[in-house]
């Protein structure tokens, strides 16, 4: 049966449910849905088609209720209009209802559109500030680079634009990071079905493309990028892969009914995401970096707390035990992001090992200093010269 036939059945089924004020049995609905009145087709087969249609509509968010059997054992179904239709939208000049008017008595309801089908729908009033916040939120969601979320945001904007004239006027532009829409679709299916995935991944640190086989645990949006959190089967370890660098993603097993793996019960995606710093993200090997902190500000204390203290033996063996006690160990996958973070302490933090990181730190300092000198020189060159009192004309 074609997708068009299924769409027709869905629309007819929705219309049959929504036109009734009371629950309807399958026998009632079958008379109103031509797709269920098929000749030479057994009733059991038609009932299975109805159950499949109902489940698929529920997966799309349609709140079809199945009510308990009545006294005669007949199961009925219901779809409340309030659970299906979105409310009508209007704009009011102030908050609805204003707190001052709550004490003065009820306020007249916002105007309701006239016409068939509008009278029973609720009305939601938005203030201009709320409209502005919704526009910004839609732009932010569209800028995440996730094709499904972007489509949902576009759908919401169409609804808002339909009810509220000029709603999308001056919608803020959002930069969208590059991401493969096909990869998102495959990864989303793999997450919901618990299927292992194989893909080609470009590692920027090594500038190398390799095939990875993973068990997806979740998708997170961090530091302006989408990351796939997985158990790397070959490495037998938890890893994060940037989605924009994933290509040719495919599930390794197309048997959708059976999951390939279980996510550990103690794994918390939200906690895992918030515990990751920018320099810890990626798929490269960790580098242990030692950073010495100075000063007693709150920012220094918080920054030092992110690292691990060196062991007491390291402090005892150091030429300057006090410095060693103020040194923290960090596990770094992205040295560039880590060194930019250290730079933000304005001299109250500096890396002391390993030598390649220290050399990269010195180069970053030199480049930053050169950029500031060039910027100051450009600003001085553009500033008009002030007249000097030594060169002013004498008074007559």
Wavefront OBJ file of the C-alpha trace (Angstrom):
o trace
v 0.000 0.000 0.000
v 1.401 3.387 -1.014
v 2.320 6.241 1.287
v -0.489 8.271 -0.293
v -3.038 5.628 0.721
v -1.723 5.709 4.289
v -1.906 9.518 4.403
v -5.522 9.398 3.201
v -6.382 6.865 5.914
v -4.727 9.003 8.574
v -6.631 12.132 7.522
v -9.924 10.257 7.356
v -9.304 8.683 10.769
v -8.476 12.049 12.331
v -11.588 13.608 10.827
v -13.736 10.713 12.082
v -12.409 11.110 15.626
v -12.534 14.913 15.761
v -16.102 15.216 14.461
v -17.424 13.150 17.371
v -18.122 14.518 20.831
v -18.204 11.011 22.282
v -15.843 8.009 22.029
v -16.243 5.772 18.989
v -15.671 2.049 18.521
v -13.655 0.569 15.682
v -16.927 -0.443 13.971
v -18.067 3.213 14.061
v -14.744 4.480 12.719
v -14.603 1.850 9.983
v -17.765 3.227 8.409
v -16.171 6.715 8.192
v -12.745 5.676 6.884
v -12.915 4.379 3.303
v -9.481 2.809 3.650
v -10.907 0.336 6.187
v -13.899 -0.640 4.013
v -12.049 -2.924 1.628
v -13.716 -5.824 -0.144
v -12.234 -9.314 0.143
v -10.114 -8.256 3.140
v -10.566 -10.016 6.461
v -11.650 -7.925 9.431
v -8.619 -9.086 11.429
v -6.323 -7.628 8.752
v -8.221 -4.329 8.711
v -8.058 -4.186 12.521
v -4.279 -4.671 12.399
v -4.045 -1.799 9.900
v -6.115 0.401 12.213
v -3.931 -0.453 15.225
v -0.795 0.320 13.200
v -2.229 3.639 12.000
v -3.228 4.562 15.564
v 0.228 3.754 16.947
v 2.006 5.683 14.209
v -0.194 8.739 14.766
v 0.549 8.536 18.482
v 4.268 8.447 17.693
v 3.727 11.720 15.803
v 2.163 13.290 18.899
v -1.550 12.776 18.201
v -3.192 12.049 21.584
v -5.615 9.272 20.606
v -7.056 7.741 23.780
v -8.038 4.092 24.148
v -10.819 3.823 26.734
v -11.558 0.729 28.851
v -14.171 -1.732 27.510
v -17.761 -0.880 28.319
v -20.295 -3.230 29.890
v -20.558 -5.148 26.617
v -16.777 -5.429 26.229
v -16.500 -2.872 23.394
v -13.290 -0.795 23.321
v -13.735 2.826 22.220
v -11.368 5.598 21.104
v -11.353 9.357 21.546
v -9.387 12.396 20.340
v -10.172 15.584 22.221
v -9.978 18.740 20.041
v -8.141 20.523 22.856
v -5.423 17.876 22.710
v -5.084 18.103 18.925
v -5.456 21.726 17.826
v -2.977 24.431 18.754
v -4.502 27.468 20.486
v -5.230 30.669 18.608
v -2.629 33.351 19.239
v -3.027 37.079 19.804
v -0.796 39.932 20.952
v -1.640 42.149 23.902
v 0.192 45.306 24.884
v 0.859 44.230 28.491
v 1.256 40.993 30.398
v -1.853 38.821 30.419
v -3.450 39.311 32.826
v -1.683 42.226 34.554
v -1.215 41.691 38.289
v -2.902 45.020 39.040
v -6.020 43.952 37.145
v -6.159 40.655 38.998
v -7.147 42.660 42.050
v -9.635 44.787 40.105
v -11.633 41.929 38.651
v -11.626 39.878 35.431
v -10.466 41.452 32.206
v -12.243 41.104 28.889
v -10.960 38.173 26.872
v -8.827 38.923 23.806
v -10.710 39.076 20.495
v -11.492 35.713 18.962
v -11.497 35.096 15.188
v -14.895 34.372 13.732
v -15.827 31.478 11.507
v -16.505 27.751 11.598
v -14.125 25.739 13.727
v -12.712 28.601 15.805
v -15.240 28.969 18.589
v -14.081 26.124 20.842
v -10.346 26.719 20.563
v -8.508 28.401 23.444
v -6.743 31.739 22.878
v -3.199 32.384 24.059
v -2.155 36.027 24.412
v 1.500 37.003 24.033
v 3.155 40.256 24.999
v 5.521 41.996 22.539
v 8.442 40.988 24.775
v 7.346 37.352 24.621
v 7.106 37.550 20.817
v 10.653 38.919 20.687
v 11.878 36.121 22.964
v 10.192 33.516 20.731
v 11.823 34.991 17.625
v 15.250 34.844 19.262
v 14.622 31.292 20.469
v 13.612 30.170 16.968
v 16.767 31.705 15.513
v 18.906 29.989 18.138
v 17.305 26.607 17.461
v 17.743 27.007 13.702
v 21.388 27.908 14.326
v 22.112 24.660 16.160
v 22.702 22.859 12.884
v 20.375 19.947 13.692
v 18.116 19.390 10.647
v 15.209 17.927 12.651
v 15.242 20.744 15.214
v 15.579 23.317 12.420
v 12.504 21.852 10.684
v 10.552 21.954 13.959
v 11.543 25.593 14.491
v 10.476 26.468 10.937
v 7.121 24.747 11.507
v 6.581 26.694 14.729
v 7.425 29.946 12.947
v 4.852 29.205 10.253
v 2.171 28.728 12.931
v 3.168 31.966 14.675
v 3.340 33.887 11.413
v -0.097 32.608 10.394
v -1.782 33.808 13.599
v 0.340 36.893 14.306
v 0.921 39.272 11.419
v 4.560 40.273 10.882
v 5.696 37.928 13.650
v 8.869 36.896 11.796
v 9.776 40.477 10.832
v 13.396 41.259 11.732
v 14.030 37.654 12.710
v 17.667 37.521 13.897
v 19.979 35.753 11.496
v 21.716 32.684 12.877
v 24.941 31.129 11.667
v 24.487 27.407 11.140
v 27.491 25.147 11.691
v 28.098 22.626 8.940
v 26.585 19.241 9.737
v 25.475 16.273 7.670
v 21.691 15.929 7.827
v 21.890 12.279 6.778
v 24.257 11.603 9.677
v 21.783 13.127 12.142
v 18.994 10.947 10.784
v 21.018 7.742 11.032
v 22.375 8.595 14.474
v 18.909 9.490 15.751
v 17.498 6.162 14.550
v 20.457 4.281 16.012
v 19.969 5.951 19.400
v 16.263 5.140 19.568
v 16.799 1.538 18.414
v 20.084 0.967 20.322
v 21.934 -0.057 17.163
v 25.699 0.043 16.645
v 26.924 2.477 13.978
v 29.905 2.515 11.631
v 31.123 5.767 10.043
v 34.131 7.536 8.581
v 35.574 10.162 10.912
v 38.050 12.950 10.158
v 40.254 13.563 13.181
v 41.567 17.127 13.010
v 44.315 16.499 15.558
v 45.926 13.809 13.391
v 44.430 14.997 10.074
v 43.423 11.419 9.405
v 40.218 9.711 8.264
v 39.451 6.378 9.904
v 36.472 4.059 10.212
v 34.869 3.922 13.649
v 32.419 1.383 15.026
v 30.543 2.689 18.060
v 27.544 2.230 20.326
v 25.770 5.630 20.574
v 24.847 6.824 24.077
v 23.525 10.303 23.196
v 23.822 13.583 21.269
v 24.862 16.766 23.089
v 25.376 20.388 22.011
v 28.512 21.852 23.610
v 30.648 24.905 22.845
v 28.660 25.587 19.680
v 29.045 22.049 18.266
v 27.097 18.790 18.210
v 28.894 15.796 19.703
v 27.997 12.116 19.636
v 28.787 10.395 22.939
v 29.562 6.723 22.350
v 31.295 3.640 23.552
v 34.052 3.082 21.029
v 33.937 -0.663 20.417
v 37.543 -0.928 19.183
v 38.965 1.213 22.011
v 36.514 -0.176 24.627
v 36.210 3.334 26.047
v 33.817 6.290 26.208
v 34.472 8.799 23.414
v 32.985 11.994 21.925
v 32.887 12.556 18.158
v 32.003 15.850 16.509
v 28.977 15.222 14.287
v 30.154 17.641 11.575
v 33.160 15.363 10.948
v 31.087 12.173 10.611
v 30.449 10.859 7.109
v 28.766 7.763 5.633
v 27.114 6.740 8.907
v 25.349 3.372 8.734
v 23.847 1.001 11.265
v 25.831 -2.224 11.347
v 22.723 -4.346 11.833
v 19.419 -3.648 10.092
v 17.367 -5.912 12.377
v 15.459 -3.060 13.966
v 13.470 -5.226 16.379
v 16.462 -6.234 18.506
v 18.850 -3.763 20.219
v 22.582 -4.387 19.824
v 23.575 -3.059 23.252
v 22.341 -1.569 26.514
v 23.325 1.834 27.901
v 24.667 1.381 31.459
v 22.071 2.219 34.085
v 24.475 4.591 35.859
v 25.263 6.616 32.718
v 23.800 10.144 32.858
v 24.154 12.019 29.558
v 23.406 15.406 31.110
v 25.984 14.944 33.868
v 28.527 13.637 31.375
v 27.996 16.636 29.069
v 28.242 19.256 31.800
v 31.361 17.620 33.232
v 33.241 17.942 29.943
v 35.401 20.987 29.366
v 36.103 22.247 25.842
v 39.658 20.896 25.924
v 38.425 17.407 26.884
v 36.153 16.988 23.863
v 37.183 15.064 20.782
v 38.521 11.649 19.895
v 42.262 12.230 20.188
v 44.591 10.881 22.869
v 44.854 12.689 26.185
v 47.939 14.743 27.015
v 48.686 15.402 30.677
v 49.424 19.106 31.197
v 50.731 20.637 34.429
v 49.619 24.202 35.199
v 50.855 26.356 38.069
v 48.373 28.856 39.528
v 49.170 32.019 41.475
v 46.996 34.562 43.219
v 44.018 34.019 45.498
v 41.060 35.293 43.461
v 37.872 33.308 43.114
v 38.509 32.722 39.401
v 41.932 31.232 40.174
v 40.468 28.958 42.855
v 37.707 27.758 40.524
v 40.139 27.174 37.674
v 42.557 25.214 39.855
v 39.675 23.093 41.151
v 39.110 21.759 37.622
v 42.504 20.033 37.702
v 43.900 17.262 39.845
v 46.526 18.102 42.492
v 49.959 16.596 41.957
v 50.805 13.838 44.400
v 52.690 14.686 47.562
v 55.794 12.834 46.334
v 55.930 15.110 43.278
v 55.833 18.118 45.570
v 58.582 16.733 47.820
v 60.859 15.987 44.850
v 60.337 19.399 43.266
v 62.995 22.102 43.490
v 60.249 24.432 44.734
v 57.746 22.380 46.792
v 55.471 25.401 47.264
v 55.116 25.821 43.495
v 54.450 22.102 43.125
v 51.630 22.311 45.661
v 50.008 25.069 43.562
v 50.302 22.966 40.392
v 47.378 21.042 38.924
v 47.277 18.219 36.400
v 44.836 18.406 33.448
v 43.982 15.786 30.838
v 43.804 17.636 27.515
v 42.658 16.520 24.079
v 42.559 19.983 22.481
v 45.657 21.980 23.492
v 44.556 25.076 21.527
v 41.302 25.393 23.499
v 43.092 24.642 26.756
v 45.810 27.262 26.260
v 43.231 29.915 25.371
v 41.512 29.108 28.670
v 44.802 29.430 30.581
v 45.416 32.771 28.844
v 42.164 34.117 30.331
v 43.793 34.155 33.805
v 45.997 37.088 32.692
v 49.227 35.738 34.146
v 47.815 33.957 37.200
v 48.205 30.582 35.464
v 50.922 29.139 33.225
v 51.687 25.640 31.894
v 54.963 24.116 33.086
v 54.916 20.707 31.369
v 55.222 18.959 28.961
v 57.746 20.928 26.844
v 55.662 20.938 23.589
v 52.734 22.523 25.458
v 55.036 25.074 27.116
v 56.454 26.020 23.703
v 52.937 26.347 22.256
v 52.061 28.556 25.248
v 55.008 30.870 24.574
v 54.020 31.123 20.910
v 50.434 31.974 21.891
v 51.706 34.735 24.201
v 53.893 36.157 21.427
v 51.061 36.071 18.888
v 48.635 37.674 21.344
v 51.106 40.426 22.226
v 51.798 41.122 18.540
v 48.074 41.336 17.800
v 47.551 43.863 20.622
v 50.530 45.977 19.496
v 49.259 46.027 15.910
v 45.770 46.950 17.074
v 47.049 49.778 19.246
v 49.204 51.097 16.398
v 46.205 51.095 14.053
v 44.122 52.934 16.659
v 46.859 55.553 17.168
v 47.200 56.060 13.425
v 43.485 56.709 13.013
v 43.292 59.162 15.940
v 43.492 62.870 14.850
v 46.551 64.762 16.095
v 45.836 67.238 18.914
v 47.165 70.765 18.500
v 50.209 71.478 20.618
v 50.380 74.714 22.683
v 53.934 75.215 21.393
v 52.729 75.509 17.802
v 49.735 77.767 18.233
v 49.736 81.122 16.471
v 50.624 84.129 18.704
v 47.828 86.472 19.560
v 47.740 89.732 17.653
l 1 2 3 4 5 6 7 8 9 10 11 12 13 14 15 16 17 18 19 20 21 22 23 24 25 26 27 28 29 30 31 32 33 34 35 36 37 38 39 40 41 42 43 44 45 46 47 48 49 50 51 52 53 54 55 56 57 58 59 60 61 62 63 64 65 66 67 68 69 70 71 72 73 74 75 76 77 78 79 80 81 82 83 84 85 86 87 88 89 90 91 92 93 94 95 96 97 98 99 100 101 102 103 104 105 106 107 108 109 110 111 112 113 114 115 116 117 118 119 120 121 122 123 124 125 126 127 128 129 130 131 132 133 134 135 136 137 138 139 140 141 142 143 144 145 146 147 148 149 150 151 152 153 154 155 156 157 158 159 160 161 162 163 164 165 166 167 168 169 170 171 172 173 174 175 176 177 178 179 180 181 182 183 184 185 186 187 188 189 190 191 192 193 194 195 196 197 198 199 200 201 202 203 204 205 206 207 208 209 210 211 212 213 214 215 216 217 218 219 220 221 222 223 224 225 226 227 228 229 230 231 232 233 234 235 236 237 238 239 240 241 242 243 244 245 246 247 248 249 250 251 252 253 254 255 256 257 258 259 260 261 262 263 264 265 266 267 268 269 270 271 272 273 274 275 276 277 278 279 280 281 282 283 284 285 286 287 288 289 290 291 292 293 294 295 296 297 298 299 300 301 302 303 304 305 306 307 308 309 310 311 312 313 314 315 316 317 318 319 320 321 322 323 324 325 326 327 328 329 330 331 332 333 334 335 336 337 338 339 340 341 342 343 344 345 346 347 348 349 350 351 352 353 354 355 356 357 358 359 360 361 362 363 364 365 366 367 368 369 370 371 372 373 374 375 376 377 378 379 380 381 382 383 384 385 386 387 388 389 390 391 392 393 394 395 396
